[in-house]
Amino acid sequence: QVQLVESGGGLVQPGGSLRLSCAASGSIIIINNMGWYRRAPGKERELVAGITRDGRSNYRDSVKGRFTISRDNAKNTVYLQMNSLKPEDTAVYYCNADVWAPPERRIYWGQGTQVTVSS
C-alpha cells in the first residue's frame, strides 16, 4: 500500500509564498515522474509542474518564474515552492507519483491541500 501525503497549504495574501510538500510511503522500490496538479472551483484539473527522477522539470506557463518544483529521492518527497502568489492560484493542489511498488507500477495521488490567495 502506497500513500502520498501533502502538507503546506493555507491562506496567504497576494504576493506571498507557500511551500507544499508531498511524501510517499509504503513498499516503494522506485518513484519515476512526480508532479503537482491543481483544481480551482468550477475548473478542470490542470498540471502545474512535473519533475523526472533525475530532476528535469516542466511548468505551465502561468507559473513559470514563480513556482519551483524539486524532489528528494532519498525521502520519496516532492516539493512545490510557490512565490508571488496570485488570487488565480487559489485551488486544491494534488501531488502525484509514478510508483513501482511490487507487484505493480501505477500512478498514485495525494488527498489534496487547499491553497487560498486572498487579501
C-alpha positions in Angstrom: 0.0 0.0 0.0 1.4 3.3 -1.1 0.3 6.6 0.3 1.0 10.2 -0.7 0.5 12.8 2.0 0.6 16.5 1.2 1.2 19.4 3.5 1.9 23.1 3.5 -1.3 24.6 2.1 -3.1 27.5 3.7 -4.3 31.1 3.4 -1.8 33.7 2.1 -2.0 37.2 0.8 -1.3 38.1 -2.8 2.4 38.3 -3.3 3.1 35.9 -0.5 4.7 32.4 -0.6 3.9 28.9 0.4 5.8 25.6 0.2 4.0 22.4 -0.4 5.4 19.0 0.4 4.3 15.6 -0.6 5.8 12.5 1.0 5.3 9.0 -0.4 5.4 6.0 1.9 4.9 2.2 1.6 6.8 -0.6 -0.1 8.3 1.6 -2.7 11.1 0.3 -5.0 11.4 3.4 -7.1 9.5 6.6 -8.0 9.7 7.9 -11.5 8.0 11.1 -12.5 6.3 13.2 -9.8 4.1 16.2 -10.3 1.7 18.8 -8.8 -1.8 19.4 -10.2 -4.5 21.8 -9.1 -8.2 22.2 -9.4 -9.9 25.5 -9.0 -13.6 25.8 -8.3 -15.5 25.2 -11.5 -12.5 24.4 -13.5 -10.7 21.3 -14.8 -7.7 19.8 -13.0 -4.5 21.1 -14.6 -0.9 20.3 -14.4 1.1 22.8 -12.5 4.6 21.3 -12.6 6.3 18.0 -13.2 9.8 16.6 -12.4 11.6 13.5 -13.5 13.7 11.3 -11.3 16.9 12.9 -12.5 15.5 16.4 -11.8 14.3 17.7 -15.2 11.2 19.9 -14.6 8.4 21.5 -16.6 5.9 24.1 -15.7 2.6 25.5 -17.0 3.2 29.0 -18.5 1.2 30.8 -15.8 3.5 29.7 -13.0 6.9 29.9 -14.8 9.3 32.1 -12.8 7.1 32.0 -9.7 6.9 28.3 -8.8 9.8 25.8 -8.4 9.3 22.1 -8.2 12.0 19.9 -6.6 12.4 16.5 -5.1 14.4 14.5 -2.6 14.6 10.9 -3.9 16.1 9.6 -0.6 12.9 10.8 1.2 10.5 10.0 -1.6 9.3 13.6 -1.4 8.4 16.3 -3.9 8.1 20.0 -3.1 6.5 23.0 -4.7 7.8 26.4 -3.7 5.3 29.0 -4.7 6.3 32.6 -4.7 4.5 35.8 -5.8 1.2 34.1 -5.4 -1.9 35.5 -7.1 -5.6 35.1 -6.4 -5.9 33.0 -9.5 -3.5 30.4 -7.9 -6.3 29.6 -5.5 -7.1 25.9 -5.8 -6.8 22.5 -4.3 -3.3 21.2 -5.1 -2.7 17.5 -5.6 0.6 15.7 -6.0 1.0 12.5 -8.0 3.7 10.0 -8.5 4.6 7.2 -10.9 5.5 4.5 -8.4 6.9 1.0 -8.7 5.7 -0.9 -5.6 5.6 -4.6 -6.4 3.7 -6.3 -7.8 2.6 -3.2 -9.8 3.6 0.1 -11.2 0.9 2.7 -11.2 0.1 6.4 -10.6 -0.8 7.4 -7.1 -2.5 10.6 -5.9 -2.4 12.6 -2.7 -5.6 13.7 -0.9 -5.1 17.4 -1.8 -4.2 20.5 0.1 -6.1 23.8 -0.2 -4.2 26.9 -1.2 -6.2 30.2 -0.9 -4.7 33.5 -2.1 -6.7 36.4 -0.8 -6.3 39.7 1.0 
